[in-house]
Amino acid sequence: MTQKRFAQLTNGFSKKLTNHAAAVSLYVAHYNLCRVRESLTTTPAVAIGVADRVWTLGDLIDAVLPLEPNKPVRVKRNFRVIEGGRS
């Protein structure tokens, strides 16, 4: 419910797959590395041993910025013209 990019009726709806994937990836990273749960008293990543500490938003941004963005995939479509038509 917190990720509105899945709902088409909002302004945050992603029309491009690359934008959607980037937004969801960033959300999942924040959810698991930065957001402390009351029931765990820490983040899920720290609880299972993936991270050694709770990340700040600055840590998350510093980890993401050096990454090179994905280049869009170009799909070449081959169309054939069929001579004639229905009789």
N, C-alpha and C positions, 0 to 999 in steps of 0.2 A: 504494500500500500504506500510505502514511502517513495517508491520509484515511479514517478508520473510519466516517464518516457514510454511506458507500455500502454498508456491510455491515449487513444487517437483524438479524443475530444478536447485535450488541453493544449496550451501553447507550447509546452515542453516536448511534444511528440516529435520523435526523430524520424525524418523522412528518408535520411540516408543511413544505410546499414553501418558504415564506418563511424558516423557520429554516434549512433545508438550503441555500438560495441564499446566505444571509448567511454561514454557516459556510464554505462553499466559496469565496466571494469573499474572505473574510479570509485563508483559507489560501493562495490563489493570490497575493494581495498580499504576504504574508509570504515565500512561496517565491521570488518574483521581485525583491522590493525589499530584504529583510533578510538572507536566507540566502546566505552567501558559498560559492561552489563552488571546490573544489580545482583543477579543471581550468582554470577561468577566472581564478582568484585574485581574483575580485570577484563581484558579483551579476549575473544576466542583464540586469537593467534598466540597470545602469551600462555593461555591455559593449556594448549596442546604442545607448546614448546617450539613453535615456528619462529616467534619473535622473543627477544630477551626483555623487552620493555614495551610500555604503551607508547605508540607513536603520536606525535603532535601533527597538526595539519601542515606545519612547516616541513616536518620530516617527510610526509607523504608527497608534498609538492616538490621537494628537492630530489626525491627518488624518481619522480615522473618526468621532470623537465629535461634531463639529459637524454631521454629516449627519443629516437627518431620516429616521427609519425609514420604510420603505415601508408604506403603508396596505394592509390586506388587501383583496383584490378580492372583492366579493360577487357571486355568481352567482345570478340569479333564475331559478328553474326553474318553468316553466308546465306544470301537469298538467291534463289534461282528463279528466273522468269520462265514460266511454262508457256510454250507457244500454243496458240489456239485457245480453245475454251470448251465449254460444254456445248454439245450439239442439240 
